[in-house]
Every structure is written in C-alpha cells, then in structure tokens.
Amino acid sequence: MSRERLHLLFFSPCGGTAEVNRALARDVDADLFLHDCTTPAARQASLHFGPEDRVFMAFPVYGGRMPRNLDEVFRNIAGNGARCALVAVYGNREFEGALLDLFAIAVKKGFLPVAAVAAVAQHSLAPQVAAGRPDAEDRNQLAAFGRRIMAAMRTDARLERAPGAYPEWKLPRGASLFPVTDREKCVACGQCASVCPAAAISEADFTATDEERCIVCAACAKYCPTGARQMGAPENREKLAHHLLTAASRRKEPELWLGGTAR
Ligand SMILES: Cc1cc2nc3c(=O)[nH]c(=O)nc-3n(C[C@H](O)[C@H](O)[C@H](O)COP(=O)(O)O)c2cc1C
C-alpha cells in the first residue's frame, strides 16, 4: 500500500498558525508536503488536490472570523474531494465564527471536512498574551489530535457543520493598531513588503501602507529588523494587551471536533 500524503496548508503572517499546523502533524506517519500560502508570491502557483490527499488547513482568527482576504488566499486552490481538517488558531481570547468561515470556503472549494481544531498561539497584536504558545503541552495534545484526525480520514467520517458562532461585533478597519513607520529608523530594506500577506506596502516607498489592503496582521512590525515599523502607537498596544490580559486571562486548551460516520 502506498504511503498517505498529508498536506499542511497554512496562512501565517506571524508564524503561530504554521507552528500549530506542524504540531498536528508531528506524530503522523505520512509523506508530508508544506504549502505556505501567506504571501501573494507564494499563492501564484495553483494548488489542486485529489481525493486521496489529506489536508490540514490552518488560518489565524481575526476579530472572531477568518482574515478578510480569505477568498483571495483560496483563489488558486481546489480540493477535488480531498479530506481536510479545519484549523483555527487564535490568541487565547475566542475563535467565535472563524471555523464557520473556514468550513464554508473549504466546502465551496471542493474539500470534504472531516475534523475541526481550535488552538492557541501567541497573540500577534499583543505578544504578551499567550506568550510561548503553542507550548510543550499544546504540542503533545495537538500531535494526539493529528493522529486521531488521520484515523478518521480513513473512514467515511464527515463534519456536518463547524463549531462556533459568529460574533455580534465587527473588527474595525485600520483603527488604532494600523502599522506606522518611524522614518528615522527605516533603512528601506524592504523586509516588510516581502512578508506582507496583502501586498499593502509600496515597493516604491516602504513607509507607505495601503489602508484598504492592509489586514493589520502585524507581520511587517514583527519582521522589521530595526523596529521602525510598529502596530499603532505604544499606548494603543498597551491598552489592547491590558484588556486581553484581564478579559481573556484563563488559559484555553486546544479543542478537537471529529465528524461522525454515515455507517
Ligand atoms: C487583526 C487581528 C485580530 C485578531 N483577533 C483575534 C480574536 O478575535 N481572538 C483571538 O483570540 N485572537 C485574535 N488575534 C490573535 C491571532 O489570532 C493569533 O495571534 C494568531 O496566532 C496569529 O497567527 P499568526 O501568528 O500565524 O500570524 C488577532 C490578531 C490580529 C492580528
């Protein structure tokens, strides 16, 4: 019998989502393929799966939903009957309607969802929140989930619907954490533009950011080598961190939902 093929597909501006996806695959015995769909350049090539492929697709939670460029990320992706696991990675607040969004687009794109996972990674806008996660405990739980998901994928198990509920509020566009650049510190290296998942940073002027395109993912600030780029003013970042550390301080554990079988 030929070996199973497991594809790890992820959109991970600050790296936490990718870490969770790799942890899920840690103890799986299969041929592994990585598909980092974070940048527009990485999304140029078409990604067409088939019925024998297994796909763990992992995305970060923004405002209790999927990132608003989700359709764009999936543009060149086709499931063609591949079984998939939906993975929402969040910063220990809530994942709310994120798995509902991911379920809807996965089905629309021809995947067969078998399982859903919600797991925590460091909060990309407030790194003091969920710092160090996924940690060793998370990784062990996620690795066990990965094996259970692969076992379910060998059956006719199907996830009928995704867990969660849409939030009543909407993430404000841009607002107080929109990235700003200190021109004194910027050395025009272009690192920010090369990691931007939304092509929002001008190649002609790395200090300019397109407010319509920017998804406020924080990758430009995280990977800026001189600290010239920051997410909003320091007091705005402090306010968010303080709010999250008080309102969402209880540690949330990884969760797994497995679909039932028709038999
Ligand atoms: C714009 C934005 C909105 C976010 N909204 C939420 C949220 O609603 N709930 C939550 O728990 N974490 C939220 N987070 C935190 C991310 O979901 C979390 O840090 C995730 O691991 C980021 O993925 P990445 O490291 O792969 O970029 C948000 C982060 C950003 C940048």
The ligand as an SDF file (V2000), in Angstrom:
LIG
                    3D

 31 33  0  0  0  0  0  0  0  0999 V2000
   -6.1450   41.7440   13.3960 C   0  0  0  0  0  0  0  0  0  0  0  0
   -6.0740   40.6450   14.4100 C   0  0  0  0  0  0  0  0  0  0  0  0
   -7.2360   40.2260   15.0490 C   0  0  0  0  0  0  0  0  0  0  0  0
   -7.1850   39.2000   15.9940 C   0  0  0  0  0  0  0  0  0  0  0  0
   -8.3610   38.7770   16.5640 N   0  0  0  0  0  0  0  0  0  0  0  0
   -8.3290   37.7680   17.4670 C   0  0  0  0  0  0  0  0  0  0  0  0
   -9.5320   37.2870   18.0540 C   0  0  0  0  0  0  0  0  0  0  0  0
  -10.6430   37.6920   17.7090 O   0  0  0  0  0  0  0  0  0  0  0  0
   -9.4480   36.3310   19.0160 N   0  0  0  0  0  0  0  0  0  0  0  0
   -8.2480   35.8480   19.4530 C   0  0  0  0  0  0  0  0  0  0  0  0
   -8.2280   35.0450   20.3650 O   0  0  0  0  0  0  0  0  0  0  0  0
   -7.0770   36.2200   18.8390 N   0  0  0  0  0  0  0  0  0  0  0  0
   -7.1010   37.1640   17.8620 C   0  0  0  0  0  0  0  0  0  0  0  0
   -5.9350   37.5530   17.2410 N   0  0  0  0  0  0  0  0  0  0  0  0
   -4.6880   36.8290   17.5300 C   0  0  0  0  0  0  0  0  0  0  0  0
   -4.3520   35.8280   16.4240 C   0  0  0  0  0  0  0  0  0  0  0  0
   -5.4750   35.0620   16.0830 O   0  0  0  0  0  0  0  0  0  0  0  0
   -3.2380   34.8900   16.8520 C   0  0  0  0  0  0  0  0  0  0  0  0
   -2.1820   35.6010   17.4000 O   0  0  0  0  0  0  0  0  0  0  0  0
   -2.7200   34.0210   15.7100 C   0  0  0  0  0  0  0  0  0  0  0  0
   -1.8450   33.0770   16.2620 O   0  0  0  0  0  0  0  0  0  0  0  0
   -1.9650   34.8030   14.6730 C   0  0  0  0  0  0  0  0  0  0  0  0
   -1.4790   33.9290   13.7080 O   0  0  0  0  0  0  0  0  0  0  0  0
   -0.0310   34.0430   13.0780 P   0  0  0  0  0  0  0  0  0  0  0  0
    0.9670   34.0210   14.2320 O   0  0  0  0  0  0  0  0  0  0  0  0
    0.0980   32.8410   12.2330 O   0  0  0  0  0  0  0  0  0  0  0  0
    0.0210   35.3090   12.3110 O   0  0  0  0  0  0  0  0  0  0  0  0
   -5.9520   38.5850   16.3050 C   0  0  0  0  0  0  0  0  0  0  0  0
   -4.7920   39.0170   15.6660 C   0  0  0  0  0  0  0  0  0  0  0  0
   -4.8430   40.0180   14.7160 C   0  0  0  0  0  0  0  0  0  0  0  0
   -3.5700   40.4230   14.0100 C   0  0  0  0  0  0  0  0  0  0  0  0
  1  2  1  0
  2  3  1  0
  2 30  2  0
  3  4  2  0
  4  5  1  0
  4 28  1  0
  5  6  2  0
  6  7  1  0
  6 13  1  0
  7  8  2  0
  7  9  1  0
  9 10  1  0
 10 11  2  0
 10 12  1  0
 12 13  2  0
 13 14  1  0
 14 15  1  0
 14 28  1  0
 15 16  1  0
 16 17  1  0
 16 18  1  0
 18 19  1  0
 18 20  1  0
 20 21  1  0
 20 22  1  0
 22 23  1  0
 23 24  1  0
 24 25  2  0
 24 26  1  0
 24 27  1  0
 28 29  2  0
 29 30  1  0
 30 31  1  0
M  END
$$$$
